[in-house]
Structure formats: C-alpha cells, structure tokens
Amino acid sequence: MALQITPAAPMQAARSHFAVAVHGGRVYVFGGGGADFASLDSVEAYDPAADRWEACAPLPAPRSGIAAAALGGRVYVMGGGFKLPDGSFDFKSVVEAYDPAADRWAAAPPLKHRHDAPAALALGTEVYLFGGHHPDATGGPLTDPAFDGCEGFDPGDGAWREIAPLPTPRFSLACAAMPDGIWAMGGGAFREGAFRNLDLIEVYDPLGAVWGLAPTALPWPAAGLGAAVLGGRLYVAGGNDGGGISARVAAWDPGVGAWDEQGPLPEARVMGALVALDDALMWIGGRGLDGKTPTAGCFRLEGP
C-alpha cells in the first residue's frame, strides 16, 4: 500500500551530497554542496514535532560528499572533499565528532584512506564506512575512481581499521542494517569512460567480516539513492537510474521477500537523504530532476 507523502519544512540552505544522522529524535544535516557545488560548512537540525530546522555550530571546515553516523552521544562526520577555486576537489580523510547536546565539535581519529561519497552507519559499538571514490583509486584522478576500501571504527580503540573491501567498487551508494547484515546498495562507477548505475546489493557480515550477495537486487539501478529501515522494512527512494533522476519509492519486506512500490515522490531527487523518524520517513534535499540544482525541499512519508 502506498505511503502518504506530504511537504515538510524546507532546510535553511539548499544542498546535496551532505551527511545526515538521526540523534535524540532530531535529524542533523552536515555540509554538502550548494549552488555551483560550492562546499558548505553549515549544519542544521530538524525538530519533527515543531516541523522546524535550526542552525547548529558549523563544520570546522566546508566539505561535501561526506558521510555521518551517530554513536554513543556523538555524530561522526567522515571523509568528503572541498571544492577548490579551479573546480577540482581536495578529498579528505578527516573525521570530526559532533556533540549534539553541547553543539560543539572535536577532532576524531582520521580515516585510513580518503573517501568521497561513501556510505556509513553505526551498528552495535562500531561505525562502518563503505566505498566511495578517491584520487588514488585505480585509473587515476576522476578516470575510474570507484573505491572498494571499507573501514571500521570503535571509539574505544581510538583508531580506524581496514575491513573486508567491497566486492564491487562503487560510490554514491547507500547502506542499511538488515537481519542478515549490512546491505550496501546501488551506487555507481566509471567504467571504460562511462558512468554505470548499479542495482547490486552486497551484504557485509560484521561478525564474520565477509561479504555476500543479498537475496534481491534493487528494483531499479540507482546511484545517489536514499535508504532507511522503518518497522522492519527497507525503503529506498530516488537516485539516478541511468536514464535520469528517479522519483520512485519502494519497500522490501524480509518476511515476504518482494519489493512493493510505495511512491512516487512529488519530485525526482538524487544525492539527498532518506531517514526514519519514529513512525514516518523523511526525504531531505538533494538535487532535482536536472541532476544539477540543489534543493532545500523535504517530504514526509507516512503510512495511510
């Protein structure tokens, strides 16, 4: 049965390629790319009860293509890059820890590698980071920059460690915790001079530290998609399907073993975010149908 999709308050800044995390019932967005993909340092928090965004302490330095995960009262904001005046990007291994209660930043142990447009989540006592791209990947800068590198971080250990690499290097992917492990979904890579959008889902088992295949593929190829788990179901939305920017929304029920179309979004979106809040989902920002223009617009997605 289709979700009911209604507008939510827009962010204060239009952005794509930002990091997002849910902490204490609020949604936090970090940095990203604004007009002309200029890297942003602004941070906002969304209060769902008031349907309002508020400004928070900015990132210590502007970054886009970043990832975030909330763990132990902190939000770890990882990787990404900064757009230089000549249009190129300075990719980063930097990690910064945000304390929502104090609205304050602190340095955290850096990544072992530079990751731009990776996927990340917290599970148990660890933060996991998957793929992305960086200038040292096979093929050289922006030739074939898809990266298979993955990392794990336990704050008690004080350093990142390399974990089993992605079987399929990719960036602009999404990830979610499922009963059989962490699903790494979609994304894209440059292959033989062309960008390939993927419907592939690979599954990481944190206990065995090994990768396998999910029991399904995505219902459409998608790079820059959003993904979130609500009520035991996995929801995916948007992304670039290879023919354009998608507005589709679908849900995977592990008990049924099939995808169910739930959308579409009112507008096609890519490189935004889908998050779960209590009994609803929320799509945040990203780029619109032209794939170039960032938006501040948000939608609430609820069951009928």
C-alpha positions in Angstrom: 0.0 0.0 0.0 1.4 3.4 -1.0 2.8 5.9 1.5 1.1 9.2 2.0 3.7 11.9 1.0 3.3 15.5 2.3 5.6 18.5 2.3 7.8 19.1 5.4 9.6 22.4 6.3 12.5 23.1 3.9 16.1 23.3 5.2 17.6 26.8 5.6 20.1 26.0 2.8 19.7 24.1 -0.4 22.2 21.3 -0.6 23.1 17.9 -2.0 25.9 15.5 -1.2 25.6 16.2 2.5 25.9 13.9 5.5 22.8 13.1 7.7 22.3 11.4 11.1 19.4 11.0 13.4 20.1 11.5 17.1 17.8 12.1 20.0 14.7 12.2 17.8 16.2 15.0 15.6 17.7 15.0 12.1 21.1 16.6 11.6 22.5 17.6 8.2 26.1 18.4 7.7 27.8 20.4 4.9 27.3 19.3 1.3 27.3 21.1 -2.0 25.3 24.3 -2.6 25.0 26.4 -5.7 27.6 25.6 -8.3 28.5 22.7 -5.9 30.4 25.1 -3.6 31.3 23.2 -0.4 29.3 24.1 2.6 30.1 24.2 6.3 26.6 24.9 7.6 24.8 22.4 9.9 21.1 22.2 10.6 18.9 20.2 12.9 15.2 19.3 12.3 12.7 19.1 15.1 9.8 16.9 13.8 7.4 17.9 16.5 7.7 21.6 15.5 8.4 20.9 11.8 11.3 23.4 12.0 15.0 23.5 11.1 17.5 25.3 13.3 21.1 26.3 12.7 23.8 24.5 14.6 27.6 25.0 15.1 29.1 24.8 11.6 31.6 22.2 10.5 35.2 23.2 11.3 35.8 23.3 7.5 33.5 23.1 4.5 33.0 19.6 3.0 30.8 17.8 0.5 30.4 14.2 -0.3 30.6 13.3 3.4 29.0 10.6 5.5 27.8 10.6 9.1 26.8 8.1 11.8 25.6 8.6 15.3 27.1 6.5 18.1 27.5 7.0 21.8 26.2 10.5 22.1 28.4 11.7 19.2 27.9 12.1 15.4 31.0 11.2 13.4 31.3 13.1 10.2 33.7 11.5 7.8 35.6 12.0 4.6 34.3 14.0 1.6 36.1 16.8 -0.1 36.4 20.6 -0.6 35.9 22.3 -4.0 38.9 24.3 -4.9 38.8 27.5 -7.0 39.9 25.7 -10.1 36.9 23.3 -9.8 38.9 20.3 -8.6 38.4 18.7 -5.2 40.7 18.1 -2.3 39.5 14.8 -0.9 39.8 14.3 2.9 40.4 11.5 5.4 39.4 13.8 8.2 36.8 12.8 10.8 35.1 15.2 13.2 32.9 14.4 16.1 29.8 16.5 16.8 28.3 16.6 20.3 24.6 17.5 19.8 24.0 18.2 23.5 26.8 20.8 23.6 26.5 21.9 20.0 30.3 21.5 19.8 32.9 19.9 17.5 36.0 17.9 18.4 38.7 16.2 16.3 38.4 12.4 15.9 40.8 9.8 14.6 41.2 10.2 10.8 40.2 7.5 8.2 43.0 5.3 6.9 42.0 6.4 3.3 40.3 9.3 1.6 36.7 8.6 0.8 34.4 10.8 -1.2 30.7 9.9 -1.5 30.9 6.8 0.7 28.1 5.2 2.7 28.2 4.8 6.5 26.2 3.7 9.5 26.6 2.8 13.2 25.9 -0.8 14.3 26.5 -2.1 17.8 29.6 -0.4 19.2 31.1 0.5 15.8 30.9 2.9 12.9 31.3 1.3 9.4 32.3 3.2 6.2 31.9 1.7 2.7 33.5 2.6 -0.6 33.3 6.0 -2.2 36.0 7.3 -4.5 39.3 8.9 -4.1 42.1 10.1 -6.3 44.4 7.2 -5.6 41.9 4.6 -6.9 42.7 2.5 -10.0 42.9 4.6 -13.1 44.0 7.9 -11.5 42.1 11.0 -10.6 38.5 11.0 -12.0 39.3 8.3 -14.6 38.0 5.3 -12.7 37.8 6.5 -9.1 35.5 3.9 -7.7 36.9 2.6 -4.4 36.5 -0.7 -2.7 38.0 0.3 0.6 36.0 -0.2 3.8 36.8 0.8 7.4 35.5 0.2 10.9 35.8 2.3 14.0 35.2 1.5 17.7 35.7 4.7 19.7 37.2 2.7 22.5 40.0 1.5 20.2 41.0 5.1 19.1 41.8 4.3 15.5 40.1 3.1 12.3 40.9 -0.3 10.9 40.5 -1.7 7.4 37.8 -4.3 7.0 37.0 -6.6 4.1 36.8 -4.5 0.9 33.6 -4.1 -1.2 33.5 -6.9 -3.8 32.3 -4.3 -6.3 34.0 -0.9 -6.0 31.4 2.0 -6.1 30.5 5.4 -4.9 27.2 7.3 -4.2 25.9 4.1 -2.7 23.5 3.7 0.3 23.7 1.3 3.2 21.3 -0.1 5.9 21.3 -2.6 8.7 19.2 -5.7 7.9 18.7 -9.0 9.7 21.5 -10.8 7.7 24.0 -7.9 7.8 24.7 -4.5 6.4 23.3 -4.1 2.9 25.4 -1.9 0.5 23.1 -0.8 -2.2 23.3 0.7 -5.7 25.9 3.3 -6.4 27.9 3.8 -9.5 31.4 3.7 -11.0 33.1 4.9 -14.2 33.9 2.0 -16.5 35.5 2.4 -19.9 34.7 6.1 -20.0 31.0 5.7 -19.0 29.2 6.0 -15.7 27.4 2.8 -14.7 24.5 2.9 -12.3 24.0 -0.3 -10.3 21.1 -2.3 -8.9 23.5 -4.5 -7.0 23.1 -5.2 -3.3 26.1 -6.8 -1.4 25.8 -7.8 2.3 28.6 -7.4 4.9 28.5 -9.7 7.9 30.3 -7.8 10.7 30.7 -11.0 12.8 32.3 -13.0 10.1 33.9 -10.0 8.4 32.9 -11.3 5.0 30.8 -10.1 2.0 27.9 -12.0 0.2 25.0 -11.2 -2.0 21.6 -10.1 -0.9 18.6 -12.2 -1.8 17.4 -9.4 -4.1 18.6 -6.6 -6.3 17.3 -3.0 -6.1 14.0 -2.6 -8.1 15.9 0.0 -10.3 19.5 0.9 -10.8 20.4 3.8 -8.6 23.3 6.0 -7.7 22.7 8.7 -5.1 19.7 6.9 -3.7 18.3 7.2 -0.2 17.6 4.2 2.1 16.1 3.8 5.6 14.6 1.0 7.7 11.3 1.5 9.4 9.1 -1.1 11.0 11.4 -3.9 9.8 11.0 -2.9 6.2 13.7 -1.4 4.0 12.7 1.7 2.0 14.7 3.0 -1.0 14.0 6.2 -2.9 15.2 8.3 -5.7 18.7 8.2 -7.3 20.0 8.3 -10.8 18.7 5.2 -12.7 20.9 5.7 -15.7 18.1 7.3 -17.8 17.6 10.2 -15.4 16.7 11.2 -11.8 14.1 8.9 -10.3 11.1 9.7 -8.0 10.4 6.1 -7.2 10.0 4.8 -3.7 9.8 1.0 -2.9 9.9 -1.1 0.2 11.4 -4.6 0.8 9.8 -6.8 3.5 12.2 -9.6 4.5 9.3 -11.8 5.6 7.6 -11.5 2.1 10.8 -11.4 0.0 9.5 -8.9 -2.5 9.6 -5.2 -3.4 6.4 -3.1 -3.1 6.2 0.2 -4.9 5.4 3.0 -2.4 5.8 6.3 -4.3 6.4 8.3 -6.2 8.0 11.3 -4.5 6.4 14.6 -5.6 9.7 15.4 -7.3 12.6 13.3 -8.6 15.6 13.5 -6.3 19.2 12.4 -6.2 22.1 12.8 -3.6 19.7 13.7 -0.8 18.8 11.5 2.1 16.0 9.2 3.4 15.7 8.9 7.2 13.4 7.1 9.6 11.8 9.2 12.4 9.5 7.3 14.8 6.7 6.1 12.7 7.5 8.0 9.5 10.1 8.5 6.9 11.5 11.8 5.6 13.2 12.7 2.4 15.7 15.6 2.7 17.1 17.9 0.0 19.4 16.6 -2.8 19.3 17.6 -6.4 16.2 17.8 -8.6 15.2 16.5 -12.0 18.0 18.2 -13.8 20.5 16.5 -11.6 22.4 19.8 -11.1 20.3 22.1 -9.0 20.3 21.6 -5.2 17.1 22.0 -3.3 16.2 22.6 0.4 12.8 20.9 0.0 11.8 18.0 2.2 8.9 15.5 2.3 7.3 13.4 5.0 6.4 9.8 4.0 3.8 8.1 6.3 1.6 5.0 6.1 -2.0 5.5 5.3 
